[in-house]
Amino acid sequence: MANESFNTTPLPGPFGVAVEGLDIAAASPAQFNALVDLLYENHILVIRGQDLSPPEYIAFGRKWGELVPYFQKRWTLPDYPEVLLITNEAVPGRALPPAENWHADGTYLERPHSVTMLYGREAPDEGGETWFAGTAQAYDGLDAETRTALEGLMVQHVKNGGDKLALAEEHERALTLESQTTEEERKGLRPVVHPMVLRHPATGRPALYCSTTTAYGIEGMEESEAVELILKIKRHVLQSQYRQSHKTLPGEILLWDNFAVLHKAAPTPLSNADGERRLLHRITVSGLPERFADRAAA
Ligand SMILES: [Fe+2]
């Protein structure tokens, strides 16, 4: 389908769209707005055939919101703290979180991350996908009675899911690694609440926002009842009809809307061998593109 002079094709599966025939470094404002609309409508967006310098990629990322620099510079692209290297390179001391649990980015923050993007540099011959579960589609799949019951519930989140021991350890880590930890990260160690039914800050579309590793309770609800409800919603969200995956190939940019999907990385073994390396440049943003500046802070 022609759209603002580039082509769009639905991805196989329940959601997602791919764009071809657009150099994003030379995209017009109208073309960029069309990409934003495509992401919000389709939840994940693949833009093929890109050849970007780091400044061009960062400039593209900045159009989606405020860049979130990664807090440990040793895992970022040299001179570009906004770009996290996601790699399976076998390096001594590499201890990046494996991201193999279902989550949306930054749910433990007062202002969670809105959009995450991966720019493919190397892809293994086998595996290396990112898996998704559609939380907006899963909301649409609820019956009216359940929707009503969930409305107004506020879910409590903390990094590492409210395990009290883990929480204590995170506080300890924050104190000992203070020089490597940003104020944003330290804020992330305190519990926050988000609505179970989250309205997208740009479109208003509702989605289920609790099925992550950070949710540990619901305000005003007995703990065991809250945990049971969170698990019930998670089982609903993870049904096959809401599931999608995409393997980001070199030259592709994959974006996802953290307010409409959960994601996790497929397990990828460490390797430096040809045909087995995975290298992605990740940019994460909070907030919304400038044209939504009138909306409440997301
Ligand atoms: Fe993530």
Residues whose N, C-alpha, C, O or C-beta is under 5 A from the ligand:
A	BS01	LIG	A99 D105
